[in-house]
Amino acid sequence: MQVTTATEAALLTSREIITGEELGSVPLATPGAVASAARRAAAAAPAWAARPAAERAAILSRAADLLLERDQHAMDLLVREGGSITGKAFYEVHAGAAELRHAAALATGPDSPHGPGSEPGRDTEVTRVPLGVVGVIVPWNFPLLLGMRSVAPALALGNTVLLKPDPHTPLSGGRLFAEVLADAGLPEGVLEVVHGDADAGAALVQAPDVAMVSFTGSTEVGREIGATAGRLLKRVVLELGGQNAYIVLPDADIEQAASAGSWGSFLHQGQICMAARRHLVHQDVVEAYTETLARRAAALRIGDPYRTDAQIGPVIEHGALTRIAAAVEEAVAQGARLVTGGRVQGPFFPPTVLADVTPKMAVFHKEVFGPVATITAFADDDEAIALANTSDYGLTAAVYTSDADRGRALAPRLRCGVVHVGDQTVNHDPALPFGGIGASGNASGFGGRAALDAFTRWHTLTTSSPARAYPF
C-alpha cells in the first residue's frame, strides 16, 4: 500500500503483500471529498428509503449472485492484497454473499411487534424507519465480510451508506463492493466509497450528513470514534479487539481440542478479533494439550498463499511483525516458555505457542494481533472462569468439553458477548447477534434482529379522528 500523486488527485495504490506487485489504484479522499460523498449519500437517501422493500431485497439478492459468479476474482484479491489463505478467502466470499441474502430477507421481514396505544379514540402506528446515511469503517483482516456485515443490512433497511475501507485493502474492501452492487442495480449515490487513512475516517465520523457510524477495528481507535460520536449525538456500533479465552476442560478429547484451538489461534495468522488468544487448560491435561498444540502449530505450512497451498500466509505489514515479535520476547523475559515458533521469517511469523503464562505477564492481558497462543493452567471451574474474566475485553469465549451440559452451565458466567460450547472462538453466522462488551465494544452488534436495532430507529405515529380539542 502506498500513496502517489497524480495530475488529477492523489492515488492509493494497492500492492500484493509478498511481491509488491501493483494490484490497482483508487482515489485518495481528502476530508472535503468525504464530506461531499456524505452529502451525495444524503441526497440519495429519501428515494432509496421510499423504494419498496422487495425491490431493495432484489438488488441485494442479485449482488449475492454476482459476488459468487466473480468468486475467483474476489478470492484472488483477498489472498494477494490481505494475505488470506485460499480456504479463508473462499469462506469470506461465500459468507459475504450470505450476508447479502440474509439482509435481503431482513428487508421484507415484519417490523418488531409493538402493542397499541392506550388512549381511546387514537390510532397508533409504530414502525422502524431508516436512520439516513450510515458510515461504515472496516478493517483489513476480513474486509469483504466485515464490510458486508454492515453495508448489506444498512442498505436493506433503507439507509444509504458511506463506506471507508482500510488503506491496506482498498480493492477487496471497497472497490469490489461498489462494482458488485452497482452491477446489481443499486442506484447512484446509495453507496459512496471513500479511501484514505485516519483523516478520512475522522471526516466520515464528523460529517453532519452521517447519522450513525459502524466501526470495526482496534479498541484505541474505537474509543476515539465513540467519544466523537457521543459529542455529536450520533449512534455508533463498535466491534473492537478481543483477548478471547479458550477453556479446555479435563474431559475433552485432547487431539480434537488442540485441532480446534489451533484453528482458533492461527487462522489468518491470528489476525482476527475473535481469535483464541488465551488457552486456559485444566492442570490434569495441560502438558498433553501443550505438546499436541505445539505439534500441530509446527506442522502448519508457511508460505505464499497465492502460489502455494500454504496454511499460514504473510502478516499484513512489517510493523505488525515487529510488534508480535516484541510481545513474544517480553513474555519469555517475564517467565513464559517458548514451545514453538517465535521468530520472524521474512514476511511471516510462524505459529507460536507460549506455555506457563500467568496473569502477571503482559501477554495475558494485551491483545497480540498475530499467530500467538498462550497456555495457562487452572485447577477447577471457578479458577477457569476467574482467569477468563480477568480481562478488559469481552468479545468471545469458548468451552471445549465432551459434556455439553457442563459447558452450558459455565457459559453464562463468562463476561463476553458470545460463547461457543464444544467449539473454538472464531465463528460467524449472519442470522445471530454478535457484539462485545468492555474494551471489545459497546454491546451493540450485528446479525439477526440486532441489525434491525442497529440500522433503524422507532417512529411513532398517532392519529386522532375527529381532531382533538383542548381547554387552553
Secondary structure, 3 states (H helix, E strand, C coil): CEEEECCCCEEEEEECCCCCCEEEEEECCCHHHHHHHHHHHHHHHHHHHHCCHHHHHHHHHHHHHHHHHCHHHHHHHHHHHHCCCHHHHHHHHHHHHHHHHHHHHHHCCCCCCCCCCCCCCEEEEEEEEECCEEEEECCCCCHHHHHHHHHHHHHHCCCEEEEECCCCCCHHHHHHHHHHHHHCCCCCCCEEECCCCHHHHHHHHHCCCEEEEEEECCHHHHHHHHHHHHHCCCEEEEECCCCEEEEECCCCCHHHHHHHHHHHHHHHHHCCCCCEEEEEEECCCHHHHHHHHHHHHHHCCECCCCCCCCCECCCCCHHHHHHHHHHHHHHHHCCCEEEECCCCECCECCCEEEECCCCCCHHHHCCCCCCEEEEEEECCHHHHHHHHCCCCEECEEEEECCCHHHHHHHHHHCCCCEEEECCCCCCCCCCCCECCEECCECCCCECCHHHHHHHEEEEEEEEECCCCCCCC
